[in-house]
Amino acid sequence: MDTTQLAIFIQDVDNEFNITEELSSLVSLKDTNRFVALYEAVKATSARFFLTMSGMVTISTPAMVGKKEGQTTVIENDAKKDG
């Protein structure tokens, strides 16, 4: 049986524009690729590294785009609460 996996990376740019990128989490999404599962995985990873949703950037895929329920919209709404 195939299992969808989500790779979550953390990327940082410092004041001198040095870029650091690390794989922070690899999450198995069993039997689903809906945005709720994606959102929960991103939020849990953020909490694990003591990050807020403010400043979060996503690379949009079809499951992440939507005016009311897409991953990107949900993260933007959380960022507004945190910011």
Backbone hydrogen bonds in HBPLUS format (Angstrom, degrees):
<---DONOR---> <-ACCEPTOR-->    atom                        ^
c    i                          cat <-CA-CA->   ^        H-A-AA   ^      H-
h    n   atom  resd res      DA  || num        DHA   H-A  angle D-A-AA Bond
n    s   type  num  typ     dist DA aas  dist angle  dist       angle   num
A0029-LEU N   A0004-THR O   2.71 MM  25  5.23 179.3  1.71 163.1 163.2     1
A0006-LEU N   A0027-VAL O   2.78 MM  21  5.11 163.5  1.81 151.1 156.2     2
A0027-VAL N   A0006-LEU O   2.89 MM  21  5.11 164.4  1.92 150.6 151.1     3
A0008-ILE N   A0025-SER O   2.85 MM  17  5.16 173.5  1.85 160.4 160.4     4
A0024-SER N   A0008-ILE O   2.82 MM  16  5.75 151.6  1.90 150.1 159.8     5
A0025-SER N   A0008-ILE O   3.23 MM  17  5.16 149.0  2.33 145.2 144.4     6
A0010-ILE N   A0022-GLU O   2.86 MM  12  5.44 162.2  1.89 160.4 164.6     7
A0022-GLU N   A0010-ILE O   2.91 MM  12  5.44 158.3  1.95 152.3 159.1     8
A0012-ASP N   A0020-THR O   2.75 MM   8  5.17 158.8  1.79 153.9 161.3     9
A0020-THR N   A0012-ASP O   2.87 MM   8  5.17 161.1  1.91 151.8 157.8    10
A0014-ASP N   A0018-ASN O   3.12 MM   4  5.52 157.4  2.17 146.4 150.9    11
A0017-PHE N   A0014-ASP O   2.95 MM   3  5.16 157.9  2.00 118.2 119.5    12
A0038-LEU N   A0034-ARG O   3.30 MM   4  6.65 160.2  2.35 148.3 154.1    13
A0039-TYR N   A0035-PHE O   2.71 MM   4  5.83 165.5  1.73 153.7 157.9    14
A0040-GLU N   A0036-VAL O   2.94 MM   4  6.10 167.3  1.96 150.9 154.0    15
A0041-ALA N   A0037-ALA O   3.08 MM   4  6.20 154.9  2.14 142.4 149.0    16
A0042-VAL N   A0038-LEU O   2.97 MM   4  6.24 161.4  2.00 154.8 159.5    17
A0043-LYS N   A0039-TYR O   2.86 MM   4  6.04 165.5  1.88 156.8 161.2    18
A0044-ALA N   A0040-GLU O   2.92 MM   4  5.98 159.1  1.96 144.9 150.6    19
A0045-THR N   A0041-ALA O   3.03 MM   4  6.14 157.2  2.08 143.5 149.9    20
A0046-SER N   A0042-VAL O   2.91 MM   4  6.09 158.3  1.95 148.1 154.5    21
A0047-ALA N   A0043-LYS O   2.98 MM   4  6.20 158.4  2.03 147.0 152.4    22
A0048-ARG N   A0044-ALA O   2.94 MM   4  6.13 152.4  2.01 143.9 151.8    23
A0049-PHE N   A0045-THR O   3.18 MM   4  6.46 140.9  2.34 145.0 153.8    24
A0051-LEU N   A0046-SER O   2.78 MM   5  4.86 176.4  1.78 149.3 148.0    25
A0050-PHE N   A0047-ALA O   3.05 MM   3  4.81 164.5  2.07 104.1 107.2    26
A0056-MET N   A0053-MET O   3.13 MM   3  5.32 152.4  2.21 130.3 127.8    27
A0064-MET N   A0061-THR O   2.78 MM   3  5.18 149.8  1.87 117.7 128.0    28
A0072-THR N   A0064-MET O   2.83 MM   8  5.52 173.2  1.84 146.7 148.1    29
A0074-VAL N   A0070-GLY O   3.00 MM   4  6.28 164.2  2.02 161.0 165.5    30
A0075-ILE N   A0071-GLN O   2.96 MM   4  6.16 163.9  1.99 155.6 159.7    31
A0076-GLU N   A0072-THR O   2.93 MM   4  6.12 159.1  1.98 147.9 154.2    32
A0077-ASN N   A0073-THR O   2.95 MM   4  6.18 154.0  2.02 148.3 155.0    33
A0078-ASP N   A0074-VAL O   3.01 MM   4  6.31 153.4  2.08 146.4 153.4    34
A0079-ALA N   A0075-ILE O   2.84 MM   4  6.10 155.3  1.90 151.6 159.0    35
A0080-LYS N   A0076-GLU O   3.06 MM   4  6.30 151.3  2.14 145.1 151.9    36
A0081-LYS N   A0077-ASN O   3.24 MM   4  6.54 147.2  2.35 139.4 147.6    37
A0081-LYS N   A0078-ASP O   3.10 MM   3  5.08 119.1  2.49  94.2 109.1    38
A0082-ASP N   A0078-ASP O   2.94 MM   4  6.24 155.6  2.00 152.3 159.0    39
A0083-GLY N   A0079-ALA O   2.73 MM   4  5.71 147.5  1.83 150.2 159.1    40
